[in-house]
Amino acid sequence: AQKITQTQPGMFVQEKEAVTLDCTYDTSDQSYGLFWYKQPSSGEMIFLIYQGSYDEQNATEGRYSLNFQKARKSANLVISASQLGDSAMYFCAMRENQRAAGNKLTFGGGTRVLVKP
Amino acid sequence: ETGVTQTPRHLVMGMTNKKSLKCEQHLGHNAMYWYKQSAKKPLELMFVYSLEERVENNSVPSRFSPECPNSSHLFLHLHTLQPEDSALYLCASSRLGTRDDYGYTFGSGTRLTVV
């Protein structure tokens, strides 16, 4: 079974509008971390935002915010005021058992966002 | 400049060649990772090195051989690859063990084509 599910393979968004990218996860750990990364066509994975499972408030980083609903096991990314440079692939990822050796991340399949002028 | 540098950026190799991918970080991180990203597939974790010791090998074929000589450098040695090994290979590094670990820092990747 997939641990990270991103149900939207691709989506269009109008410039200056907000967009929500869905992410659901599956874990039996009590302590875990959730991440979003952006991958432009150049290939580099750029860290956007982090949410810890014990964090009571939703994470925010500039135009990025994470809508964390722990009971539903969802961690949706909201990008406000979309810009043309936001066109990219977006990946949700989870790190389980944060104190284990390696701290490996498991990634979802990604959502491709295309911002229209 | 991302803090994690991968070379080469692009590599075309024949199935009988031997080549190596290099990854270097000077962020003070103590864990390093190799991921494979194929078209239309999620990122696949290949190897994990924690404190220079390999702690995970996800059933990767032996034609891929990792090496971590120190905490700043990670290599992926390639030999007798197959066309299906063509992909983007991403290196990442991270700190270990604390909730304040903000995940990975990735390199820009090596786009490998096996002909």
Interface residues (C-beta under 8 A of the other chain):
Chain A: I4 S31 G33 F35 Y37 S42 G43 E44 M45 I46 F47 Y50 G52 Y54 F91 A93 R95 Q98 R99 A101 G102 N103 K104 L105 T106 F107 G108 G109 G110
Chain B: T2 A31 Y33 K41 P42 L43 L45 V48 S50 V55 E56 L88 L90 A92 S94 L96 G97 T98 R99 D101 Y102 G103 Y104 T105 F106 G107 S108 G109 R111
